[in-house]
């Protein structure tokens, strides 16, 4: 998510975790390496999100908008 502050990202991830959509894991190191992954319930949203992505891509193509992946 380009341009998002660490504070906002942390807040949103905590909200998603509380809603049961992401799982947080930590390796216990110092500092800990933290990873997030979708829960099985959230993964069920993948087909719907793919449809939205495809629609957005078609619209961008039609309007001549270049959508570049963020690295």
N, C-alpha and C positions, 0 to 999 in steps of 0.2 A: 504494500500500500504506500505508494510514493507520497511524500510530503506529510505523512501523519507523524505526530509527535509521539515519543515513547510513552508519555503519560496517557494519551488518548488510546493508543494501541493496547496498553496494559489494562485500561478500564474496559475496553470492548472485549478483550480476551477473557477477563474475569466474568463479565456478563454472559458470554457464550458458555463458559464453564459452568456457571450457576444454572443456566438453562439446560444443561446436559447435552450441549451440541459439540463441545470440544473437551478433550482430556489433556491435562497438563502432567508432564513427567519431568523429573529432575534427576540428574546423575549423582547428586549429593556432594559434588566436588566443591572446590573453593576457588573462584566463584562457580556456582552450579551451572551446568549446561541445561537449559530448560527447553523442552520441545512441546509443541501442541499438535494434536491430531484430531480429526473428526471422529465423533462417536459413530456407532452403527446407525443410530437414528438420524444423525445429520447427513450421513452418506446417502440415505434414502432420497435426499434432495438433489443429488447429482443429475438425474435426468431432467428435472425441471430447470435447474441452473444451466444445463447444456442448451436447452431450447432457448432460453433467454440470451445466452452468449451468441448462439447462431443467429438469432434475430438481430442483435446488435451489430454483428459482423456484416451481415447483409446490408443493413442500413448504412454502416460506415462505408462499405464498398460503393453503394449507390450514390452516396453524397461525396465520395472522393476523400474521405477522412482516413488517414493512415493510423492504424492502431498498432503500436509497437509493444512487445513484451518488456517488462521491467526486469532488469538484471540485478 
